[in-house]
Amino acid sequence: MTTTKAAEVRLEGVGKRYGNVTAVKPLDLVIEGGTLVTLLGPSGCGKTTLLRMVAGLEQATDGRILIGGRDVTLLSAGERNVSMVFQSYALFPHMSVLDNVAYGLISSGFRKKEAHAKAEATLETVGLKGFGARLPSEMSGGQQQRVAVARALVLEPEVLLFDEPLSNLDARLRRSMREEIRALQQRLGVTVIYVTHDQAEALAVSDRIIVMRNAEIAQAGTPAELYSAPDNVFVATFMGEANHVRGAVTALDGDMADVALGPLHMRLPHRGLPVGAADIVIRPEAVRIAESGLPARVARATYMGSQMEYHFATEVGEIFATSPDRAHRRAPGEDIALTFDPEGIMVVRP
């Protein structure tokens, strides 16, 4: 199977209002051709509205949308050469899998024989060779998801859109399906815009992640950038587990700062923040039990099989930590001290 050349998606001042309610504040965004970009954020942040504007299912109130350099702002969904995979899959229950996949081609004027041949080839692409005669009800949730992807791919879109595609699957199947979607995207080189509220899903599949909050972009970057260098407390705590505590920047020296966390003093990048009280984010895996440091008491200790989870009471607040060391378990009530790996602790904006 071949796809149309991967297209760049460019949003210029694109926004959406419903009366007095702003669903998406005007924003600029460029999605490079052949990449998988995830719109990530909590419910109501505007990510699905933004996706639907790219799809042509919602009309932008402001700005322009360009796909492959072509202005599609005023074009209908059928004129945009994009395909969408919905959360519900939206398969026709009375049609065979093959007819489901071929439906869009037949509707657009392909002869049935040619449409079925293309559908068969696309089913093979998603690992469902030989499943064409089945009904959707005879397929597992993961297989139905693949049928929905095949139905979108068979149209050879310039851009493939996913709206919370894995939310109906159990945790183990979600993990395998996100790997399949990522591998398929890389193999075909198609441009993908992917919407989810699941941070682990976004980290696993994305070239870039656009974190949205309150109808605007909070931060955009690679998964590693957003996890290790978040701009603010919201992005830091949304991108995986994080402890948010208050400390102080006591002095600046070039790009570095002297940072105090209770009696513990560290040198960290100041990231443009001034001397004074500061928000500090600590990843659970960066917490270390040490001979000296921030005094702490074990409040809770939980055995999780592959790791230990701890809640420590400290003068700056409760700190949650994970540890792969299951052999030397710390008991509730035990007094210890904490230090932190520099790459897992950061000063951030409020």
SULLIN-V492586 format. One record per residue. N is the residue number from 1. PHI is phi in radians with two decimals (NA if undefined). PSI is psi as a letter, one per 40 degrees, with the letter a starting at -180 (NA if undefined). OMEGA is omega in radians with two decimals (NA if undefined). Layout:
N/PHI/PSI/OMEGA + N/PHI/PSI/OMEGA
This chain:
1/NA/h/3.08 + 2/-1.99/i/3.06 + 3/-2.10/i/3.02 + 4/-1.05/i/3.09 + 5/-0.90/h/-3.10 + 6/-1.02/h/-3.03 + 7/-1.87/i/2.99 + 8/-1.30/i/3.02 + 9/-1.96/h/-3.10 + 10/-2.19/h/3.07 + 11/-1.91/h/-3.11 + 12/-2.08/h/3.12 + 13/1.09/f/-3.05 + 14/-1.35/h/3.11 + 15/-2.53/i/-3.13 + 16/-2.53/h/3.06 + 17/-2.15/i/2.97 + 18/-2.02/g/-3.04 + 19/1.12/b/3.13 + 20/-1.56/e/-3.10 + 21/-1.67/h/3.10 + 22/-1.65/h/3.13 + 23/-1.48/d/3.06 + 24/-2.46/h/3.07 + 25/-1.28/i/-3.11 + 26/-0.87/h/-3.08 + 27/-2.49/i/3.06 + 28/-1.95/h/-3.13 + 29/-2.73/h/3.05 + 30/-2.10/h/3.09 + 31/-1.94/h/-3.06 + 32/-1.17/i/3.10 + 33/-1.05/h/3.08 + 34/1.41/e/3.12 + 35/-1.92/i/3.05 + 36/-1.90/h/-3.11 + 37/-2.01/h/-3.11 + 38/-1.83/h/2.95 + 39/-1.65/h/-3.01 + 40/-2.09/h/3.07 + 41/2.96/i/3.14 + 42/-1.24/i/3.10 + 43/-1.00/h/3.08 + 44/1.47/e/-3.09 + 45/-1.47/e/3.11 + 46/1.90/e/-3.03 + 47/-1.16/d/-3.13 + 48/-1.24/d/3.07 + 49/-1.06/d/3.12 + 50/-1.10/d/3.11 + 51/-1.07/d/-3.11 + 52/-1.17/d/3.05 + 53/-1.20/d/3.07 + 54/-1.12/d/-3.12 + 55/-1.25/d/-3.06 + 56/1.57/e/3.11 + 57/-1.50/e/3.01 + 58/-2.27/i/3.11 + 59/-1.58/h/3.09 + 60/-1.15/h/3.09 + 61/-1.40/d/-3.11 + 62/-2.28/i/2.93 + 63/1.45/a/-3.11 + 64/-2.23/i/3.05 + 65/-2.06/h/3.10 + 66/-2.08/h/3.09 + 67/-2.13/h/-3.09 + 68/1.06/f/3.14 + 69/1.43/e/-3.11 + 70/-1.73/h/3.12 + 71/-1.30/h/-3.10 + 72/-1.94/e/-3.00 + 73/-0.90/d/-3.05 + 74/-1.75/e/-3.12 + 75/-1.45/i/3.08 + 76/-1.28/i/3.13 + 77/-1.01/d/-3.09 + 78/-1.24/e/-3.11 + 79/-1.71/e/-2.97 + 80/-1.75/e/-3.09 + 81/0.98/f/2.98 + 82/-2.17/i/3.08 + 83/-2.23/i/-3.06 + 84/-2.19/h/3.04 + 85/-1.87/h/-3.05 + 86/-1.56/i/3.11 + 87/-1.02/d/-3.06 + 88/-1.52/e/-3.06 + 89/1.26/d/3.06 + 90/0.97/f/3.08 + 91/-1.44/i/3.08 + 92/-1.39/h/-3.01 + 93/-1.18/d/-3.08 + 94/-1.54/e/-3.13 + 95/-1.75/i/3.02 + 96/-1.14/i/3.09 + 97/-1.02/d/-3.13 + 98/-1.08/d/-3.14 + 99/-1.19/d/3.07 + 100/-1.04/d/-3.09 + 101/-1.23/d/-3.10 + 102/-1.41/e/-2.98 + 103/-0.98/d/-3.10 + 104/-1.11/d/3.13 + 105/-1.18/d/-3.13 + 106/-1.13/d/3.13 + 107/-1.11/d/-3.11 + 108/-1.65/e/2.97 + 109/1.93/e/3.10 + 110/-1.25/i/3.01 + 111/-1.21/i/-3.02 + 112/-1.00/d/-3.11 + 113/-1.09/d/3.14 + 114/-1.17/d/3.13 + 115/-1.11/d/3.13 + 116/-1.16/d/3.11 + 117/-1.12/d/3.10 + 118/-1.13/d/3.14 + 119/-1.12/d/3.10 + 120/-1.05/d/-3.13 + 121/-1.11/d/-3.12 + 122/-1.26/d/3.06 + 123/-1.06/d/3.08 + 124/-1.14/d/3.12 + 125/-1.02/d/-3.11 + 126/-1.69/e/3.05 + 127/1.40/f/-3.12 + 128/-2.14/f/3.08 + 129/-1.05/h/3.11 + 130/1.54/e/-3.11 + 131/-1.72/e/-2.99 + 132/-1.06/d/-3.08 + 133/-1.41/e/-3.08 + 134/-1.31/i/2.97 + 135/-1.60/i/3.11 + 136/-0.94/d/-3.12 + 137/-1.16/e/3.12 + 138/-1.62/e/-3.11 + 139/-1.98/i/3.04 + 140/-1.28/i/3.11 + 141/-1.01/d/3.13 + 142/-1.14/d/3.11 + 143/-1.21/d/3.08 + 144/-1.09/d/3.10 + 145/-1.07/d/3.12 + 146/-1.15/d/3.08 + 147/-1.07/d/3.12 + 148/-1.09/d/3.09 + 149/-1.15/d/3.13 + 150/-1.08/d/-3.14 + 151/-1.10/d/3.09 + 152/-1.32/d/-3.07 + 153/-1.22/d/-3.03 + 154/-1.10/d/3.13 + 155/-1.41/e/3.14 + 156/0.87/f/-3.08 + 157/-1.28/i/2.99 + 158/-1.29/d/-3.12 + 159/-2.40/h/3.12 + 160/-1.93/h/-3.06 + 161/-1.97/h/3.11 + 162/-2.11/h/3.10 + 163/-1.95/h/-3.14 + 164/0.80/f/-2.95 + 165/-1.24/e/-3.02 + 166/-1.93/e/-3.00 + 167/-1.19/e/-3.14 + 168/-1.58/e/-3.07 + 169/-1.82/i/3.09 + 170/-1.30/i/-2.96 + 171/-1.02/d/-3.10 + 172/-1.16/d/-3.13 + 173/-1.21/d/3.08 + 174/-1.03/d/-3.10 + 175/-1.12/d/-3.11 + 176/-1.24/d/-3.13 + 177/-1.22/d/3.12 + 178/-1.16/d/3.08 + 179/-1.16/d/3.13 + 180/-1.17/d/3.13 + 181/-1.10/d/3.13 + 182/-1.12/d/-3.13 + 183/-1.12/d/3.14 + 184/-1.14/d/3.13 + 185/-1.06/d/-3.13 + 186/-1.19/d/-3.12 + 187/-1.20/d/-3.09 + 188/-1.53/d/3.14 + 189/1.23/f/-3.12 + 190/-1.42/i/3.05 + 191/-1.34/h/-3.11 + 192/-2.21/h/2.94 + 193/-1.98/h/-2.91 + 194/-2.22/h/3.14 + 195/-1.83/h/3.05 + 196/-2.72/i/2.98 + 197/-1.89/e/-3.06 + 198/-1.65/h/-3.07 + 199/-1.11/d/-3.13 + 200/-1.09/d/3.10 + 201/-1.08/d/-3.14 + 202/-1.10/d/3.13 + 203/-1.08/d/-3.03 + 204/-1.32/d/-2.98 + 205/-1.84/e/-2.83 + 206/-1.65/i/2.82 + 207/-1.39/d/3.07 + 208/-2.39/i/3.11 + 209/-2.14/h/3.04 + 210/-1.88/h/3.12 + 211/-1.50/h/-3.11 + 212/-1.96/i/3.11 + 213/-2.68/h/3.09 + 214/0.92/f/3.02 + 215/1.22/e/3.10 + 216/-2.52/i/-3.14 + 217/-1.42/h/3.09 + 218/-1.46/d/3.08 + 219/-2.94/i/3.07 + 220/-2.22/i/3.12 + 221/3.05/a/3.06 + 222/-1.27/i/3.08 + 223/-0.94/d/-3.13 + 224/-1.14/d/3.14 + 225/-1.11/d/-3.09 + 226/-1.22/d/-3.12 + 227/-1.36/d/-3.03 + 228/-1.66/e/-3.12 + 229/-2.45/f/3.12 + 230/-1.17/i/-3.11 + 231/-1.33/d/-3.02 + 232/-2.63/i/-3.08 + 233/-1.06/d/-3.11 + 234/-1.05/d/-3.12 + 235/-1.11/d/-3.13 + 236/-1.04/d/-3.08 + 237/-1.42/d/3.10 + 238/-1.40/d/-3.12 + 239/-1.53/g/3.10 + 240/1.61/i/-3.13 + 241/-1.12/i/3.11 + 242/-2.76/i/2.99 + 243/-1.62/h/3.10 + 244/-1.98/h/-3.13 + 245/-2.27/i/3.12 + 246/-1.90/h/3.07 + 247/-2.40/a/-3.12 + 248/-2.60/h/2.93 + 249/-1.52/h/-3.04 + 250/-1.73/d/3.12 + 251/-2.82/i/3.12 + 252/-2.00/i/3.12 + 253/-2.56/g/-3.07 + 254/1.14/b/3.12 + 255/-1.46/e/-3.04 + 256/-1.79/i/3.11 + 257/-2.38/i/2.93 + 258/-1.47/h/-3.06 + 259/-2.13/h/3.11 + 260/-1.87/h/3.04 + 261/-2.20/g/-2.95 + 262/1.07/b/3.12 + 263/-1.42/e/-3.10 + 264/-1.51/h/3.13 + 265/-2.04/h/-3.08 + 266/-2.42/i/2.98 + 267/-1.93/h/-3.10 + 268/-2.37/i/3.01 + 269/-1.03/h/-3.09 + 270/-1.45/e/3.03 + 271/0.94/f/3.05 + 272/1.48/e/-3.13 + 273/-1.53/i/-3.07 + 274/-1.49/i/3.01 + 275/-1.11/h/3.13 + 276/2.41/a/3.13 + 277/-1.01/i/-3.03 + 278/-2.53/i/3.00 + 279/-1.49/h/-3.13 + 280/-2.18/h/3.12 + 281/-2.00/h/-3.11 + 282/-2.22/h/3.06 + 283/-1.29/i/-3.10 + 284/-1.01/d/-3.10 + 285/-1.33/e/-3.13 + 286/-1.61/e/-3.11 + 287/-1.42/h/3.14 + 288/-2.20/h/3.02 + 289/-1.43/h/-3.01 + 290/-2.41/i/3.11 + 291/-1.23/d/3.13 + 292/-2.49/i/-3.11 + 293/2.63/b/3.12 + 294/-1.43/h/-3.14 + 295/-1.04/h/-3.10 + 296/-2.62/i/3.05 + 297/-2.21/h/3.12 + 298/-1.22/h/3.11 + 299/-1.56/d/3.11 + 300/-2.52/i/3.07 + 301/-2.34/h/-3.06 + 302/-2.23/h/3.08 + 303/-1.45/h/-3.08 + 304/-1.99/e/3.13 + 305/1.51/c/-3.11 + 306/-1.45/e/-3.11 + 307/-2.78/i/2.98 + 308/-1.77/i/2.99 + 309/-2.04/h/-3.12 + 310/-2.21/i/2.91 + 311/-2.06/h/-3.11 + 312/-1.88/h/3.02 + 313/-1.57/h/3.13 + 314/-2.37/i/-3.14 + 315/-1.23/e/3.10 + 316/-1.73/e/3.14 + 317/2.12/i/3.14 + 318/-1.27/h/3.12 + 319/-2.14/h/3.11 + 320/-1.62/h/-3.10 + 321/-2.45/i/2.99 + 322/-2.06/i/-3.14 + 323/-2.49/h/3.08 + 324/-1.33/e/-3.11 + 325/-1.41/g/-3.14 + 326/-1.61/e/-3.08 + 327/-1.37/d/-3.11 + 328/-1.98/g/-3.07 + 329/-1.35/i/3.07 + 330/-1.63/i/-3.04 + 331/-1.72/i/3.05 + 332/-0.95/h/-3.11 + 333/1.65/e/-3.10 + 334/-1.30/h/3.09 + 335/-1.60/h/-3.11 + 336/-2.46/a/3.01 + 337/-2.31/i/-3.09 + 338/-2.12/i/2.90 + 339/-2.22/i/-3.01 + 340/-2.41/h/3.04 + 341/-1.08/h/-3.08 + 342/-1.01/d/-3.09 + 343/-1.31/e/-3.12 + 344/-1.97/e/3.09 + 345/-2.30/h/-3.02 + 346/-2.59/i/3.01 + 347/-1.53/h/-3.10 + 348/-2.32/i/3.05 + 349/-1.32/i/3.13 + 350/-1.03/NA/NA
